[in-house]
Amino acid sequence: MTDDSRSRGVLASPFQIAGLTLRNRFVLSPMAVLQPTADGRPSEQTIAFLTRRVRGGVGLVIVGGGIATARGYDEAPFHPIMRFDRDDFVPDLRRMVDAVHEAGSAIFAQLMPSFGAMGVPAPDRPTRAASPSGVRMGAPRLPRGLYVPGGRTMPPPTEISIAAIRELQDEVVAAARRSREAGFDGVEVAAHMRYLYSSFLSPRTNWRTDEYGGSVENRARILVDAVRAIRAEVGVDYPVGLRLSVNEHLPDGQGPEGFAEVTAVIAREGLGYVALTDGNYESMDANLPEHSGAMLDHGEPQIFRAALPGVPLLLSNTYDPEQAAAAIQAGHADAIMLARQLLADPDYPRKVLEGRLDEIVWCDHGNACLRRLMTNVPVHCHKNPEMGRESPTAPRSTARQDLFIRAAGSPLLMSIAGLAAKAAPKRRP
């Protein structure tokens, strides 16, 4: 058997999450590219985008770009955003779920409680996090193709109160109930990047002295309580996953050993899987590497496997087929999550499994898709003209938007913009 056929056999093999059998090892990672309706329901484009990737061969779809709470909807840094906080939206969610099932894939809902420090505050609605730790995005920690002239510093969030934590938990549990009613095969709790739940996991962003700060058990508490409450609502056999950043990649940040230790405490409540992502908004070059297998190079999945021997691990940023198959065979992971690569080529899984590697359209890591998301215009991929237009009803970006996105990817133009920003007179408060 050749290495290529052996890799195809590994990636084609089914595996289980909490008793649910998935047809292969390819997972569509959650992304905010689904173009829901203006009021937050799945649109025809949402359904067309997802089912196109299912026809391309993925075995599991994780729906991202959604929100589980009303306050999270109000503070979202981009719109439209899919809503899981309203009972009257369940029939629309069910229509999307039914379409993905009919196309041949399982589907999970990502439950995002709040954007935390990355949210947009209002005079009567400050952003909230474990502690008032702000976020600065800028050079030299940005990936290729992404420029933030002069850097961007988000307003420091306020420390969320214990009463607000408990209220938030109730809303997340209600969103899990709606997800199950809509027919989702499982849910995923979002605790990655610099969103609210993630801020509790690391001493760098959690300075609390109450029951939610300090020790590993205390920093895990908000998610221990959330997963336990979701379990009480949906039952012990329903898949409940956790997505987290496993390494801050910052001089004063927490590494994979610390994140694995806190995750092991949460896993006692019955996690169906853990989705491993790297870096955060302050270390986006680590979050969006240009080569396959960066997490394996760092040793992060190996550390998590040692800490969580019985929990399925979903691995990101590993799109080289032989490398991904080798990681699964070695026990470092159970499946690979694909994001930008499935924008560039929705048929990537099928091409891999059929041995048509020379036909794959590879993502060039130019991150034009991310520039579109950050400027709140419909996300497209210049490697795949179909992307974002899978439905004939999908909104089209304008020529002016396209020109702006190209300009935002120019180091020269962005450096000029940065110099202009520095030279501009500062307004007095």
LINTA-V666279 format. One record per backbone hydrogen bond with DSSP energy under -1.0 kcal/mol. CO is the residue of the C=O (numbers start at 1). NH is the residue of the N-H. If there is no record, write none. Layout:
{{CO & NH} {CO & NH}}
This chain:
{{2 & 6} {3 & 7} {4 & 8} {5 & 9} {6 & 10} {7 & 11} {8 & 12} {11 & 25} {15 & 22} {17 & 20} {20 & 17} {22 & 15} {25 & 336} {26 & 59} {26 & 60} {27 & 338} {28 & 62} {31 & 33} {37 & 40} {40 & 83} {41 & 37} {43 & 47} {44 & 48} {45 & 49} {46 & 50} {47 & 51} {48 & 52} {49 & 53} {50 & 54} {51 & 55} {52 & 56} {53 & 58} {54 & 57} {56 & 350} {59 & 106} {60 & 28} {61 & 108} {63 & 110} {65 & 82} {67 & 84} {69 & 73} {70 & 74} {71 & 75} {75 & 120} {82 & 67} {86 & 89} {87 & 90} {89 & 93} {90 & 94} {91 & 95} {92 & 96} {93 & 97} {94 & 98} {95 & 99} {96 & 100} {97 & 101} {98 & 102} {99 & 103} {100 & 104} {100 & 105} {106 & 61} {107 & 185} {108 & 63} {109 & 188} {111 & 190} {112 & 68} {114 & 196} {115 & 118} {116 & 119} {122 & 125} {125 & 122} {127 & 158} {129 & 160} {131 & 133} {135 & 154} {137 & 152} {138 & 141} {141 & 285} {143 & 146} {148 & 151} {152 & 137} {158 & 129} {161 & 165} {162 & 166} {163 & 167} {164 & 168} {165 & 169} {166 & 170} {167 & 171} {168 & 172} {169 & 173} {170 & 174} {171 & 175} {172 & 176} {173 & 177} {174 & 178} {175 & 179} {176 & 180} {177 & 181} {178 & 182} {179 & 184} {180 & 183} {186 & 109} {187 & 241} {188 & 111} {189 & 243} {192 & 195} {195 & 199} {196 & 199} {197 & 200} {198 & 201} {202 & 205} {202 & 206} {210 & 213} {215 & 219} {216 & 220} {220 & 224} {221 & 225} {222 & 226} {223 & 227} {224 & 228} {225 & 229} {226 & 230} {227 & 231} {228 & 232} {229 & 233} {230 & 234} {231 & 235} {239 & 187} {240 & 272} {241 & 189} {242 & 275} {243 & 191} {244 & 277} {247 & 279} {250 & 253} {254 & 248} {255 & 259} {256 & 260} {257 & 261} {258 & 262} {259 & 263} {260 & 264} {262 & 266} {263 & 267} {266 & 269} {267 & 270} {273 & 242} {274 & 314} {275 & 244} {277 & 246} {280 & 283} {283 & 286} {283 & 287} {284 & 288} {293 & 297} {294 & 298} {295 & 300} {299 & 303} {300 & 304} {301 & 305} {302 & 306} {303 & 307} {304 & 308} {308 & 311} {312 & 274} {313 & 334} {313 & 335} {314 & 276} {315 & 337} {317 & 293} {320 & 324} {321 & 325} {322 & 326} {323 & 327} {324 & 328} {325 & 329} {326 & 330} {327 & 332} {328 & 331} {335 & 315} {336 & 27} {338 & 29} {339 & 342} {340 & 344} {341 & 345} {345 & 348} {347 & 351} {348 & 352} {349 & 353} {350 & 354} {351 & 356} {352 & 355} {356 & 359} {357 & 360} {367 & 371} {368 & 372} {369 & 373} {370 & 374} {371 & 375} {372 & 377} {373 & 376} {381 & 384} {384 & 387} {386 & 389} {391 & 394} {398 & 402} {399 & 403} {400 & 404} {401 & 405} {402 & 406} {403 & 407} {404 & 408} {407 & 410} {410 & 414} {411 & 415} {412 & 416} {413 & 417} {414 & 418} {415 & 419} {416 & 420} {417 & 421} {418 & 422} {419 & 423} {420 & 424}}
